[in-house]
């Protein structure tokens, strides 16, 4: 290759490397003028200003100038908190947004971003920093409405950056102190959804809990229909104040499930349902607290109120007995877990509840036994009478069941059919014969009803 051609090839290659590495047009004279070209030394070239390695090296010595950014000695210009030149626009990360619908499409979002940038409304780190500082000044002066406007401007200019995290928190704080509680909850929620590990997590959770508590107390003092619009009070939601408080409690539990207010939010949710007569919903959340937060300070109340819920859920002997059975288990848990902590009044109240449960369960067995008795299925009737006496001997129905059990001693097991001649025409199936040959675990002849120890009387068979 001729010398001139080789020299031209070397120059063009160097220029191409500079362009690929992000070199600006002002430095292209290094490529076009071989006299200015410096070959890399064995010690390595110094990192250019604005690169991550350069900022890591000079960050500690950088000086922050309000309204301009960070300044590094012997380097022209200002830089943001990540070491990028302050006059460089921020590139919005639209790929992280996962929204549904037309406006959630990445191309639409990018198009909107481009239009805003062309109109001077797009991301700009310098303007975002200035707006944030102006908001901080107004916040210190307790001019919270004006501060909120500045923080909103900073958020619009710094989307998906570290600065946005602080802006969202202080926006929520400004709205909180200006009694704009619904918007404050929205700002805190957006903060925790976008930045779940935010250093503002604890304070944002506390603010939301306090707001939800305020809404609960306000509704208890001045109740409204859920569909009644709120047109005058900025501190409450437009619709359904208690419903919004329940949603806030749920967000607290989901955003900080191991935090100090997670169990408080569940307990507050359960109490809210209980006070409104929604005992099934309240029972669910009391149970959730008992299972998921065994060390919670609300365990005793969750057991007591959960027991009350189950008693109120039960609809009578014509319905399932599951609430009563679960209530019996809760009584046992209360005695075992909190036996030493119960005072005399609580023990007496628990004994009354236990007696009520026993009476209701005994009533179910008595009604069932009486139904078989009236239908002349005496064998089944004797079984349930015996079960009642065995399981609930201290109830008033136990003596009636015992007496009737004795009276049915000589009665046939089942009533005689009026069409026995028709039954005899059809032989029993093989399946029925096989079932009758299977021995029972407790044969009917061994069903016993015993008297209490030390009392007179014989065993009833």
Secondary structure as GFF3:
##gff-version 3
##sequence-region A 1 461
A	DSSP	alpha_helix	3	20	.	.	.	ID=ss1
A	DSSP	three_ten_helix	25	27	.	.	.	ID=ss2
A	DSSP	alpha_helix	29	32	.	.	.	ID=ss3
A	DSSP	three_ten_helix	34	36	.	.	.	ID=ss4
A	DSSP	alpha_helix	52	58	.	.	.	ID=ss5
A	DSSP	beta_strand	63	65	.	.	.	ID=ss6
A	DSSP	beta_strand	69	71	.	.	.	ID=ss7
A	DSSP	three_ten_helix	94	96	.	.	.	ID=ss8
A	DSSP	three_ten_helix	102	104	.	.	.	ID=ss9
A	DSSP	alpha_helix	106	118	.	.	.	ID=ss10
A	DSSP	alpha_helix	125	140	.	.	.	ID=ss11
A	DSSP	alpha_helix	144	157	.	.	.	ID=ss12
A	DSSP	alpha_helix	162	177	.	.	.	ID=ss13
A	DSSP	alpha_helix	181	194	.	.	.	ID=ss14
A	DSSP	alpha_helix	201	221	.	.	.	ID=ss15
A	DSSP	alpha_helix	241	255	.	.	.	ID=ss16
A	DSSP	alpha_helix	262	275	.	.	.	ID=ss17
A	DSSP	alpha_helix	279	292	.	.	.	ID=ss18
A	DSSP	alpha_helix	299	313	.	.	.	ID=ss19
A	DSSP	alpha_helix	322	338	.	.	.	ID=ss20
A	DSSP	alpha_helix	344	374	.	.	.	ID=ss21
A	DSSP	alpha_helix	378	391	.	.	.	ID=ss22
A	DSSP	alpha_helix	396	407	.	.	.	ID=ss23
A	DSSP	alpha_helix	420	425	.	.	.	ID=ss24
A	DSSP	alpha_helix	430	436	.	.	.	ID=ss25
A	DSSP	three_ten_helix	444	446	.	.	.	ID=ss26
###
